[in-house]
Amino acid sequence: MQDEAGFYSPLQYQPQWLWLGLVLVLIIGAWYAWIFRPVRKTVPVYEDPARQVTVPDLETLRATCLAAIHATALDADAGRLPARDAHQRLSFLVREFAGAATGLPMTYMTLEDLHRHDLKELAAVVAGIYPNEFAPLPVHTVRQSAETARQVVLAWN
């Protein structure tokens, strides 16, 4: 409507548009809050006495590992297992035995890690088996590597 001076008054918006705009801003704010919220919550670390690691009997571990080493050597001699795979299995068996005996994750350790944990005999055996695992032709026979692995398992205390 025009007033006496010839100006039109501004149009008034309906009140529902104001509320719709406020709700829209609130939804966008909540969305940003959801996106930037911290995902991880810090959980206090405590020792649970019911969850203590028990080390199995060393003689049982030794007998199991020696049997697996013997089976690997027999499979390689019979031709059921390629020499490279046999050497890899021997390396894994010795590492698994030492890991079960000490409670350390030996299967993931490098030679440097083994030396750092003062496991020089184990590191020497693994270093002796490494060339046989990765070389085009094995440096040692599977029997020689198996005998070395047996000696380390038998000497472990």
Secondary structure, 3 states (H helix, E strand, C coil): CECCCCCECCCCCCHHHHHHHHHHHHHHHHHHHHHCCCCCCCCCCCCCHHHCCCCCCHHHHHHHHHHHHHHHHHHHHHCCCCHHHHHHHHHHHHHHHHHHHHCCCHHHCCHHHHHHCCCHHHHHHHHHHHHHHHCCCCCCCHHHHHHHHHHHHHHCC
